[in-house]
Amino acid sequence: MFKRIKRIHPLFYLPLAFLAFPVLGVFFFGYPIWTLGTTLAFLIDYLFLVNYEKMS
């Protein structure tokens, strides 16, 4: 698993820094709490798409 992560260019993970805005927005700016659920779903989906390798 870690070999696959090492082969991926690090700039694919750079957009994850922007996930700080909805997470911090819940705690400091009054965003609705359901924002955390959608942000977590986006995080899981994005990491799956970046790391997915077709088996065949």
mmCIF file as Biopython writes it, N, C-alpha, C and O atoms, coordinates in Angstrom:
data_model
#
loop_
_atom_site.group_PDB
_atom_site.id
_atom_site.type_symbol
_atom_site.label_atom_id
_atom_site.label_alt_id
_atom_site.label_comp_id
_atom_site.label_asym_id
_atom_site.label_entity_id
_atom_site.label_seq_id
_atom_site.pdbx_PDB_ins_code
_atom_site.Cartn_x
_atom_site.Cartn_y
_atom_site.Cartn_z
_atom_site.occupancy
_atom_site.B_iso_or_equiv
_atom_site.auth_seq_id
_atom_site.auth_asym_id
_atom_site.pdbx_PDB_model_num
ATOM 1   N N  . MET A ? 1  ? 0.815   -1.187 0.000   1.0 0.0 1  A 1 
ATOM 2   C CA . MET A ? 1  ? 0.000   0.000  0.000   1.0 0.0 1  A 1 
ATOM 3   C C  . MET A ? 1  ? 0.862   1.255  0.000   1.0 0.0 1  A 1 
ATOM 4   O O  . MET A ? 1  ? 0.578   2.201  -0.736  1.0 0.0 1  A 1 
ATOM 5   N N  . PHE A ? 2  ? 1.907   1.273  0.816   1.0 0.0 2  A 1 
ATOM 6   C CA . PHE A ? 2  ? 2.732   2.467  0.905   1.0 0.0 2  A 1 
ATOM 7   C C  . PHE A ? 2  ? 3.565   2.679  -0.349  1.0 0.0 2  A 1 
ATOM 8   O O  . PHE A ? 2  ? 3.922   3.812  -0.671  1.0 0.0 2  A 1 
ATOM 9   N N  . LYS A ? 3  ? 3.880   1.590  -1.065  1.0 0.0 3  A 1 
ATOM 10  C CA . LYS A ? 3  ? 4.601   1.745  -2.322  1.0 0.0 3  A 1 
ATOM 11  C C  . LYS A ? 3  ? 3.754   2.516  -3.321  1.0 0.0 3  A 1 
ATOM 12  O O  . LYS A ? 3  ? 4.274   3.336  -4.078  1.0 0.0 3  A 1 
ATOM 13  N N  . ARG A ? 4  ? 2.458   2.258  -3.324  1.0 0.0 4  A 1 
ATOM 14  C CA . ARG A ? 4  ? 1.555   2.966  -4.230  1.0 0.0 4  A 1 
ATOM 15  C C  . ARG A ? 4  ? 1.500   4.444  -3.862  1.0 0.0 4  A 1 
ATOM 16  O O  . ARG A ? 4  ? 1.488   5.297  -4.749  1.0 0.0 4  A 1 
ATOM 17  N N  . ILE A ? 5  ? 1.468   4.757  -2.594  1.0 0.0 5  A 1 
ATOM 18  C CA . ILE A ? 5  ? 1.412   6.149  -2.159  1.0 0.0 5  A 1 
ATOM 19  C C  . ILE A ? 5  ? 2.701   6.866  -2.534  1.0 0.0 5  A 1 
ATOM 20  O O  . ILE A ? 5  ? 2.665   8.041  -2.900  1.0 0.0 5  A 1 
ATOM 21  N N  . LYS A ? 6  ? 3.822   6.194  -2.451  1.0 0.0 6  A 1 
ATOM 22  C CA . LYS A ? 6  ? 5.095   6.818  -2.792  1.0 0.0 6  A 1 
ATOM 23  C C  . LYS A ? 6  ? 5.192   7.139  -4.281  1.0 0.0 6  A 1 
ATOM 24  O O  . LYS A ? 6  ? 5.903   8.070  -4.661  1.0 0.0 6  A 1 
ATOM 25  N N  . ARG A ? 7  ? 4.490   6.385  -5.134  1.0 0.0 7  A 1 
ATOM 26  C CA . ARG A ? 7  ? 4.553   6.620  -6.570  1.0 0.0 7  A 1 
ATOM 27  C C  . ARG A ? 7  ? 3.687   7.790  -7.010  1.0 0.0 7  A 1 
ATOM 28  O O  . ARG A ? 7  ? 3.875   8.304  -8.113  1.0 0.0 7  A 1 
ATOM 29  N N  . ILE A ? 8  ? 2.765   8.216  -6.199  1.0 0.0 8  A 1 
ATOM 30  C CA . ILE A ? 8  ? 1.857   9.303  -6.558  1.0 0.0 8  A 1 
ATOM 31  C C  . ILE A ? 8  ? 2.557   10.632 -6.304  1.0 0.0 8  A 1 
ATOM 32  O O  . ILE A ? 8  ? 3.205   10.824 -5.275  1.0 0.0 8  A 1 
ATOM 33  N N  . HIS A ? 9  ? 2.415   11.534 -7.248  1.0 0.0 9  A 1 
ATOM 34  C CA . HIS A ? 9  ? 3.048   12.846 -7.109  1.0 0.0 9  A 1 
ATOM 35  C C  . HIS A ? 9  ? 2.427   13.594 -5.928  1.0 0.0 9  A 1 
ATOM 36  O O  . HIS A ? 9  ? 1.207   13.584 -5.766  1.0 0.0 9  A 1 
ATOM 37  N N  . PRO A ? 10 ? 3.249   14.239 -5.107  1.0 0.0 10 A 1 
ATOM 38  C CA . PRO A ? 10 ? 2.731   14.902 -3.897  1.0 0.0 10 A 1 
ATOM 39  C C  . PRO A ? 10 ? 1.730   16.023 -4.175  1.0 0.0 10 A 1 
ATOM 40  O O  . PRO A ? 10 ? 0.926   16.353 -3.304  1.0 0.0 10 A 1 
ATOM 41  N N  . LEU A ? 11 ? 1.764   16.610 -5.361  1.0 0.0 11 A 1 
ATOM 42  C CA . LEU A ? 11 ? 0.832   17.701 -5.640  1.0 0.0 11 A 1 
ATOM 43  C C  . LEU A ? 11 ? -0.620  17.225 -5.737  1.0 0.0 11 A 1 
ATOM 44  O O  . LEU A ? 11 ? -1.539  18.042 -5.687  1.0 0.0 11 A 1 
ATOM 45  N N  . PHE A ? 12 ? -0.837  15.908 -5.874  1.0 0.0 12 A 1 
ATOM 46  C CA . PHE A ? 12 ? -2.205  15.405 -5.843  1.0 0.0 12 A 1 
ATOM 47  C C  . PHE A ? 12 ? -2.816  15.579 -4.453  1.0 0.0 12 A 1 
ATOM 48  O O  . PHE A ? 12 ? -4.039  15.624 -4.321  1.0 0.0 12 A 1 
ATOM 49  N N  . TYR A ? 13 ? -1.993  15.676 -3.432  1.0 0.0 13 A 1 
ATOM 50  C CA . TYR A ? 13 ? -2.488  15.826 -2.063  1.0 0.0 13 A 1 
ATOM 51  C C  . TYR A ? 13 ? -2.587  17.294 -1.637  1.0 0.0 13 A 1 
ATOM 52  O O  . TYR A ? 13 ? -3.138  17.585 -0.575  1.0 0.0 13 A 1 
ATOM 53  N N  . LEU A ? 14 ? -2.074  18.210 -2.432  1.0 0.0 14 A 1 
ATOM 54  C CA . LEU A ? 14 ? -2.111  19.631 -2.087  1.0 0.0 14 A 1 
ATOM 55  C C  . LEU A ? 14 ? -3.532  20.173 -1.922  1.0 0.0 14 A 1 
ATOM 56  O O  . LEU A ? 14 ? -3.760  20.961 -1.004  1.0 0.0 14 A 1 
ATOM 57  N N  . PRO A ? 15 ? -4.498  19.792 -2.763  1.0 0.0 15 A 1 
ATOM 58  C CA . PRO A ? 15 ? -5.861  20.320 -2.563  1.0 0.0 15 A 1 
ATOM 59  C C  . PRO A ? 15 ? -6.489  19.943 -1.224  1.0 0.0 15 A 1 
ATOM 60  O O  . PRO A ? 15 ? -7.459  20.572 -0.803  1.0 0.0 15 A 1 
ATOM 61  N N  . LEU A ? 16 ? -5.956  18.933 -0.554  1.0 0.0 16 A 1 
ATOM 62  C CA . LEU A ? 16 ? -6.516  18.554 0.745   1.0 0.0 16 A 1 
ATOM 63  C C  . LEU A ? 16 ? -6.324  19.654 1.789   1.0 0.0 16 A 1 
ATOM 64  O O  . LEU A ? 16 ? -7.031  19.681 2.795   1.0 0.0 16 A 1 
ATOM 65  N N  . ALA A ? 17 ? -5.379  20.553 1.559   1.0 0.0 17 A 1 
ATOM 66  C CA . ALA A ? 17 ? -5.183  21.667 2.489   1.0 0.0 17 A 1 
ATOM 67  C C  . ALA A ? 17 ? -6.419  22.562 2.535   1.0 0.0 17 A 1 
ATOM 68  O O  . ALA A ? 17 ? -6.694  23.184 3.561   1.0 0.0 17 A 1 
ATOM 69  N N  . PHE A ? 18 ? -7.162  22.631 1.437   1.0 0.0 18 A 1 
ATOM 70  C CA . PHE A ? 18 ? -8.351  23.475 1.402   1.0 0.0 18 A 1 
ATOM 71  C C  . PHE A ? 18 ? -9.518  22.879 2.185   1.0 0.0 18 A 1 
ATOM 72  O O  . PHE A ? 18 ? -10.533 23.548 2.377   1.0 0.0 18 A 1 
ATOM 73  N N  . LEU A ? 19 ? -9.392  21.647 2.635   1.0 0.0 19 A 1 
ATOM 74  C CA . LEU A ? 19 ? -10.429 21.063 3.484   1.0 0.0 19 A 1 
ATOM 75  C C  . LEU A ? 19 ? -10.406 21.672 4.881   1.0 0.0 19 A 1 
ATOM 76  O O  . LEU A ? 19 ? -11.331 21.461 5.665   1.0 0.0 19 A 1 
ATOM 77  N N  . ALA A ? 20 ? -9.374  22.411 5.191   1.0 0.0 20 A 1 
ATOM 78  C CA . ALA A ? 20 ? -9.316  23.075 6.494   1.0 0.0 20 A 1 
ATOM 79  C C  . ALA A ? 20 ? -10.408 24.136 6.614   1.0 0.0 20 A 1 
ATOM 80  O O  . ALA A ? 20 ? -10.892 24.394 7.716   1.0 0.0 20 A 1 
ATOM 81  N N  . PHE A ? 21 ? -10.803 24.754 5.505   1.0 0.0 21 A 1 
ATOM 82  C CA . PHE A ? 21 ? -11.801 25.820 5.570   1.0 0.0 21 A 1 
ATOM 83  C C  . PHE A ? 21 ? -13.167 25.330 6.049   1.0 0.0 21 A 1 
ATOM 84  O O  . PHE A ? 21 ? -13.731 25.948 6.952   1.0 0.0 21 A 1 
ATOM 85  N N  . PRO A ? 22 ? -13.729 24.255 5.494   1.0 0.0 22 A 1 
ATOM 86  C CA . PRO A ? 22 ? -15.025 23.825 6.040   1.0 0.0 22 A 1 
ATOM 87  C C  . PRO A ? 22 ? -14.923 23.248 7.451   1.0 0.0 22 A 1 
ATOM 88  O O  . PRO A ? 22 ? -15.849 23.395 8.249   1.0 0.0 22 A 1 
ATOM 89  N N  . VAL A ? 23 ? -13.802 22.592 7.764   1.0 0.0 23 A 1 
ATOM 90  C CA . VAL A ? 23 ? -13.654 22.017 9.111   1.0 0.0 23 A 1 
ATOM 91  C C  . VAL A ? 23 ? -13.524 23.133 10.140  1.0 0.0 23 A 1 
ATOM 92  O O  . VAL A ? 23 ? -14.215 23.120 11.159  1.0 0.0 23 A 1 
ATOM 93  N N  . LEU A ? 24 ? -12.657 24.086 9.885   1.0 0.0 24 A 1 
ATOM 94  C CA . LEU A ? 24 ? -12.499 25.201 10.820  1.0 0.0 24 A 1 
ATOM 95  C C  . LEU A ? 24 ? -13.724 26.107 10.817  1.0 0.0 24 A 1 
ATOM 96  O O  . LEU A ? 24 ? -14.024 26.753 11.821  1.0 0.0 24 A 1 
ATOM 97  N N  . GLY A ? 25 ? -14.428 26.154 9.697   1.0 0.0 25 A 1 
ATOM 98  C CA . GLY A ? 25 ? -15.640 26.968 9.622   1.0 0.0 25 A 1 
ATOM 99  C C  . GLY A ? 25 ? -16.720 26.492 10.570  1.0 0.0 25 A 1 
ATOM 100 O O  . GLY A ? 25 ? -17.505 27.296 11.073  1.0 0.0 25 A 1 
ATOM 101 N N  . VAL A ? 26 ? -16.769 25.202 10.815  1.0 0.0 26 A 1 
ATOM 102 C CA . VAL A ? 26 ? -17.759 24.667 11.761  1.0 0.0 26 A 1 
ATOM 103 C C  . VAL A ? 26 ? -17.473 25.173 13.164  1.0 0.0 26 A 1 
ATOM 104 O O  . VAL A ? 26 ? -18.396 25.488 13.915  1.0 0.0 26 A 1 
ATOM 105 N N  . PHE A ? 27 ? -16.206 25.252 13.517  1.0 0.0 27 A 1 
ATOM 106 C CA . PHE A ? 27 ? -15.841 25.627 14.884  1.0 0.0 27 A 1 
ATOM 107 C C  . PHE A ? 27 ? -15.738 27.139 15.099  1.0 0.0 27 A 1 
ATOM 108 O O  . PHE A ? 27 ? -15.988 27.619 16.205  1.0 0.0 27 A 1 
ATOM 109 N N  . PHE A ? 28 ? -15.375 27.892 14.061  1.0 0.0 28 A 1 
ATOM 110 C CA . PHE A ? 28 ? -15.117 29.316 14.260  1.0 0.0 28 A 1 
ATOM 111 C C  . PHE A ? 28 ? -16.077 30.251 13.530  1.0 0.0 28 A 1 
ATOM 112 O O  . PHE A ? 28 ? -16.233 31.399 13.944  1.0 0.0 28 A 1 
ATOM 113 N N  . PHE A ? 29 ? -16.722 29.797 12.460  1.0 0.0 29 A 1 
ATOM 114 C CA . PHE A ? 29 ? -17.515 30.713 11.641  1.0 0.0 29 A 1 
ATOM 115 C C  . PHE A ? 29 ? -18.990 30.356 11.563  1.0 0.0 29 A 1 
ATOM 116 O O  . PHE A ? 29 ? -19.728 30.957 10.783  1.0 0.0 29 A 1 
ATOM 117 N N  . GLY A ? 30 ? -19.427 29.403 12.346  1.0 0.0 30 A 1 
ATOM 118 C CA . GLY A ? 30 ? -20.842 29.092 12.407  1.0 0.0 30 A 1 
ATOM 119 C C  . GLY A ? 30 ? -21.390 28.286 11.243  1.0 0.0 30 A 1 
ATOM 120 O O  . GLY A ? 30 ? -22.592 28.335 10.982  1.0 0.0 30 A 1 
ATOM 121 N N  . TYR A ? 31 ? -20.548 27.546 10.537  1.0 0.0 31 A 1 
ATOM 122 C CA . TYR A ? 31 ? -21.044 26.660 9.480   1.0 0.0 31 A 1 
ATOM 123 C C  . TYR A ? 31 ? -21.895 25.573 10.127  1.0 0.0 31 A 1 
ATOM 124 O O  . TYR A ? 31 ? -21.663 25.221 11.284  1.0 0.0 31 A 1 
ATOM 125 N N  . PRO A ? 32 ? -22.870 25.040 9.408   1.0 0.0 32 A 1 
ATOM 126 C CA . PRO A ? 32 ? -23.674 23.948 9.976   1.0 0.0 32 A 1 
ATOM 127 C C  . PRO A ? 32 ? -22.828 22.700 10.206  1.0 0.0 32 A 1 
ATOM 128 O O  . PRO A ? 32 ? -21.857 22.453 9.490   1.0 0.0 32 A 1 
ATOM 129 N N  . ILE A ? 33 ? -23.205 21.926 11.200  1.0 0.0 33 A 1 
ATOM 130 C CA . ILE A ? 33 ? -22.418 20.750 11.595  1.0 0.0 33 A 1 
ATOM 131 C C  . ILE A ? 33 ? -22.409 19.679 10.506  1.0 0.0 33 A 1 
ATOM 132 O O  . ILE A ? 33 ? -21.466 18.891 10.438  1.0 0.0 33 A 1 
ATOM 133 N N  . TRP A ? 34 ? -23.442 19.628 9.646   1.0 0.0 34 A 1 
ATOM 134 C CA . TRP A ? 34 ? -23.468 18.620 8.584   1.0 0.0 34 A 1 
ATOM 135 C C  . TRP A ? 34 ? -22.364 18.853 7.566   1.0 0.0 34 A 1 
ATOM 136 O O  . TRP A ? 34 ? -22.085 17.974 6.750   1.0 0.0 34 A 1 
ATOM 137 N N  . THR A ? 35 ? -21.736 20.010 7.598   1.0 0.0 35 A 1 
ATOM 138 C CA . THR A ? 35 ? -20.609 20.284 6.707   1.0 0.0 35 A 1 
ATOM 139 C C  . THR A ? 35 ? -19.471 19.300 6.955   1.0 0.0 35 A 1 
ATOM 140 O O  . THR A ? 35 ? -18.748 18.940 6.026   1.0 0.0 35 A 1 
ATOM 141 N N  . LEU A ? 36 ? -19.308 18.865 8.201   1.0 0.0 36 A 1 
ATOM 142 C CA . LEU A ? 36 ? -18.249 17.898 8.501   1.0 0.0 36 A 1 
ATOM 143 C C  . LEU A ? 36 ? -18.504 16.561 7.817   1.0 0.0 36 A 1 
ATOM 144 O O  . LEU A ? 36 ? -17.561 15.916 7.357   1.0 0.0 36 A 1 
ATOM 145 N N  . GLY A ? 37 ? -19.747 16.140 7.744   1.0 0.0 37 A 1 
ATOM 146 C CA . GLY A ? 37 ? -20.075 14.878 7.081   1.0 0.0 37 A 1 
ATOM 147 C C  . GLY A ? 37 ? -19.782 14.915 5.592   1.0 0.0 37 A 1 
ATOM 148 O O  . GLY A ? 37 ? -19.193 13.981 5.048   1.0 0.0 37 A 1 
ATOM 149 N N  . THR A ? 38 ? -20.188 15.982 4.935   1.0 0.0 38 A 1 
ATOM 150 C CA . THR A ? 38 ? -19.923 16.084 3.500   1.0 0.0 38 A 1 
ATOM 151 C C  . THR A ? 38 ? -18.437 16.259 3.222   1.0 0.0 38 A 1 
ATOM 152 O O  . THR A ? 38 ? -17.930 15.765 2.215   1.0 0.0 38 A 1 
ATOM 153 N N  . THR A ? 39 ? -17.741 16.957 4.104   1.0 0.0 39 A 1 
ATOM 154 C CA . THR A ? 39 ? -16.299 17.120 3.938   1.0 0.0 39 A 1 
ATOM 155 C C  . THR A ? 39 ? -15.584 15.788 4.106   1.0 0.0 39 A 1 
ATOM 156 O O  . THR A ? 39 ? -14.664 15.478 3.349   1.0 0.0 39 A 1 
ATOM 157 N N  . LEU A ? 40 ? -15.995 15.005 5.082   1.0 0.0 40 A 1 
ATOM 158 C CA . LEU A ? 40 ? -15.397 13.685 5.280   1.0 0.0 40 A 1 
ATOM 159 C C  . LEU A ? 40 ? -15.681 12.767 4.092   1.0 0.0 40 A 1 
ATOM 160 O O  . LEU A ? 40 ? -14.805 12.017 3.662   1.0 0.0 40 A 1 
ATOM 161 N N  . ALA A ? 41 ? -16.904 12.826 3.562   1.0 0.0 41 A 1 
ATOM 162 C CA . ALA A ? 41 ? -17.236 12.020 2.380   1.0 0.0 41 A 1 
ATOM 163 C C  . ALA A ? 41 ? -16.384 12.436 1.188   1.0 0.0 41 A 1 
ATOM 164 O O  . ALA A ? 41 ? -15.903 11.582 0.444   1.0 0.0 41 A 1 
ATOM 165 N N  . PHE A ? 42 ? -16.194 13.735 0.999   1.0 0.0 42 A 1 
ATOM 166 C CA . PHE A ? 42 ? -15.344 14.210 -0.091  1.0 0.0 42 A 1 
ATOM 167 C C  . PHE A ? 42 ? -13.906 13.750 0.099   1.0 0.0 42 A 1 
ATOM 168 O O  . PHE A ? 42 ? -13.256 13.339 -0.862  1.0 0.0 42 A 1 
ATOM 169 N N  . LEU A ? 43 ? -13.407 13.813 1.321   1.0 0.0 43 A 1 
ATOM 170 C CA . LEU A ? 43 ? -12.038 13.388 1.607   1.0 0.0 43 A 1 
ATOM 171 C C  . LEU A ? 43 ? -11.837 11.915 1.263   1.0 0.0 43 A 1 
ATOM 172 O O  . LEU A ? 43 ? -10.850 11.556 0.620   1.0 0.0 43 A 1 
ATOM 173 N N  . ILE A ? 44 ? -12.754 11.073 1.682   1.0 0.0 44 A 1 
ATOM 174 C CA . ILE A ? 44 ? -12.643 9.637  1.402   1.0 0.0 44 A 1 
ATOM 175 C C  . ILE A ? 44 ? -12.723 9.375  -0.101  1.0 0.0 44 A 1 
ATOM 176 O O  . ILE A ? 44 ? -11.942 8.591  -0.640  1.0 0.0 44 A 1 
ATOM 177 N N  . ASP A ? 45 ? -13.665 10.033 -0.776  1.0 0.0 45 A 1 
ATOM 178 C CA . ASP A ? 45 ? -13.802 9.843  -2.222  1.0 0.0 45 A 1 
ATOM 179 C C  . ASP A ? 45 ? -12.574 10.334 -2.974  1.0 0.0 45 A 1 
ATOM 180 O O  . ASP A ? 45 ? -12.114 9.665  -3.899  1.0 0.0 45 A 1 
ATOM 181 N N  . TYR A ? 46 ? -12.041 11.478 -2.601  1.0 0.0 46 A 1 
ATOM 182 C CA . TYR A ? 46 ? -10.869 12.028 -3.284  1.0 0.0 46 A 1 
ATOM 183 C C  . TYR A ? 46 ? -9.658  11.120 -3.097  1.0 0.0 46 A 1 
ATOM 184 O O  . TYR A ? 46 ? -8.943  10.837 -4.059  1.0 0.0 46 A 1 
ATOM 185 N N  . LEU A ? 47 ? -9.422  10.668 -1.882  1.0 0.0 47 A 1 
ATOM 186 C CA . LEU A ? 47 ? -8.282  9.781  -1.648  1.0 0.0 47 A 1 
ATOM 187 C C  . LEU A ? 47 ? -8.452  8.454  -2.377  1.0 0.0 47 A 1 
ATOM 188 O O  . LEU A ? 47 ? -7.471  7.880  -2.849  1.0 0.0 47 A 1 
ATOM 189 N N  . PHE A ? 48 ? -9.680  7.961  -2.474  1.0 0.0 48 A 1 
ATOM 190 C CA . PHE A ? 48 ? -9.919  6.731  -3.226  1.0 0.0 48 A 1 
ATOM 191 C C  . PHE A ? 48 ? -9.595  6.936  -4.699  1.0 0.0 48 A 1 
ATOM 192 O O  . PHE A ? 48 ? -8.933  6.096  -5.309  1.0 0.0 48 A 1 
ATOM 193 N N  . LEU A ? 49 ? -10.051 8.037  -5.275  1.0 0.0 49 A 1 
ATOM 194 C CA . LEU A ? 49 ? -9.801  8.280  -6.692  1.0 0.0 49 A 1 
ATOM 195 C C  . LEU A ? 49 ? -8.324  8.494  -6.989  1.0 0.0 49 A 1 
ATOM 196 O O  . LEU A ? 49 ? -7.836  8.053  -8.030  1.0 0.0 49 A 1 
ATOM 197 N N  . VAL A ? 50 ? -7.616  9.153  -6.108  1.0 0.0 50 A 1 
ATOM 198 C CA . VAL A ? 50 ? -6.186  9.394  -6.327  1.0 0.0 50 A 1 
ATOM 199 C C  . VAL A ? 50 ? -5.392  8.102  -6.187  1.0 0.0 50 A 1 
ATOM 200 O O  . VAL A ? 50 ? -4.430  7.888  -6.925  1.0 0.0 50 A 1 
ATOM 201 N N  . ASN A ? 51 ? -5.776  7.243  -5.255  1.0 0.0 51 A 1 
ATOM 202 C CA . ASN A ? 51 ? -4.998  6.039  -4.966  1.0 0.0 51 A 1 
ATOM 203 C C  . ASN A ? 51 ? -5.517  4.782  -5.644  1.0 0.0 51 A 1 
ATOM 204 O O  . ASN A ? 51 ? -4.897  3.724  -5.532  1.0 0.0 51 A 1 
ATOM 205 N N  . TYR A ? 52 ? -6.640  4.874  -6.345  1.0 0.0 52 A 1 
ATOM 206 C CA . TYR A ? 52 ? -7.247  3.682  -6.941  1.0 0.0 52 A 1 
ATOM 207 C C  . TYR A ? 52 ? -6.373  3.144  -8.069  1.0 0.0 52 A 1 
ATOM 208 O O  . TYR A ? 52 ? -5.907  3.894  -8.927  1.0 0.0 52 A 1 
ATOM 209 N N  . GLU A ? 53 ? -6.165  1.855  -8.050  1.0 0.0 53 A 1 
ATOM 210 C CA . GLU A ? 53 ? -5.414  1.196  -9.118  1.0 0.0 53 A 1 
ATOM 211 C C  . GLU A ? 53 ? -6.235  0.011  -9.597  1.0 0.0 53 A 1 
ATOM 212 O O  . GLU A ? 53 ? -6.580  -0.875 -8.814  1.0 0.0 53 A 1 
ATOM 213 N N  . LYS A ? 54 ? -6.543  0.000  -10.879 1.0 0.0 54 A 1 
ATOM 214 C CA . LYS A ? 54 ? -7.354  -1.077 -11.431 1.0 0.0 54 A 1 
ATOM 215 C C  . LYS A ? 54 ? -6.570  -2.377 -11.383 1.0 0.0 54 A 1 
ATOM 216 O O  . LYS A ? 54 ? -5.396  -2.410 -11.750 1.0 0.0 54 A 1 
ATOM 217 N N  . MET A ? 55 ? -7.212  -3.446 -10.933 1.0 0.0 55 A 1 
ATOM 218 C CA . MET A ? 55 ? -6.526  -4.723 -10.742 1.0 0.0 55 A 1 
ATOM 219 C C  . MET A ? 55 ? -6.251  -5.456 -12.054 1.0 0.0 55 A 1 
ATOM 220 O O  . MET A ? 55 ? -5.272  -6.197 -12.143 1.0 0.0 55 A 1 
ATOM 221 N N  . SER A ? 56 ? -7.081  -5.270 -13.062 1.0 0.0 56 A 1 
ATOM 222 C CA . SER A ? 56 ? -6.881  -6.032 -14.303 1.0 0.0 56 A 1 
ATOM 223 C C  . SER A ? 56 ? -6.012  -5.319 -15.308 1.0 0.0 56 A 1 
ATOM 224 O O  . SER A ? 56 ? -5.762  -5.845 -16.392 1.0 0.0 56 A 1 
#
